Amino acid sequence: MTDFVLTRALLEAGGIDAMVARSAPDMRLLTEAERAESLRQTLAARPVGEAAWLFGYGSLIWNPQIHAVEHRTATVRGWHRAFCLSTRAGRGTSDNPGLVLGLDAGGSCTGVAFRIAEDVLEAELALLWRREMLAGAYVPRWLDLEDEHGARFGSAIAFTVDPLGNQYAGQLAQDAVIARLASAAGELGSSADYLFRTCAGLHQVGIPDAELDALAAVVALAQQRPSAREET
């Protein structure tokens, strides 16, 4: 695995926007004002009187880059983890787009919930919005969190994928998903590395995902072939 370079310092310096501008100059990024308004609307929808949690289901598990005062295993209903977001920067290029995870509609997902202290909440979320709300591919929502016994313990911001967005790739056939994950890479590393790190991160916190593990095994085999890239 390569060392990831998505750091807090990079986010604070606006380095993700600069990276996308280099890799996909035709991609329209949200302005700071648009991100601020999205964050304002999200906070306005926060359930009254509840602590603020963030739900991590992919890279936030193994590279959160936020200050949290508590973390715990949690499950959300009505959404599942899927490689449904196409990316031409970070984990892919315009010539060979990669894939990263999103929460797509249906099913359930178990991940890690991070509780953010009130006195740093807006500052931490503003940094998070620079990371996740680059081009509006995600729709931030408050989702109910359940513990291992199925009891609700709070609500969390979760970045669900926008199925109407031009980055949505939930319609891809499995062979195309495998080909992209096996071959695409960008300034933050490869899509395969993102997959492998997510599997490892889930195992480390005691949340193995059998479907994701099976996908990782297939992608690893695909990388061993003379040419992993296919037209998608």
Secondary structure, 3 states (H helix, E strand, C coil): CCCCCCCHHHHHCCHHHHHHHHHCCCCCCCCHHHHHHHHHHHHHCCCCCCCEEEEECCHHHHCCCCCCCEEEEEEEEEEEEEEEEEECCCCCCCCCCEEEEEEEEEEEEEEEEEEECHHHHHHHHHHHHHHHCCCCCEEEEEEEEECCCCCEEEEEEEEEECCCCCCECCCCCHHHHHHHHHHCEECCEEHHHHHHHHHHHHHHCCCCCHHHHHHHHHHHHHHCCCCCCCCC
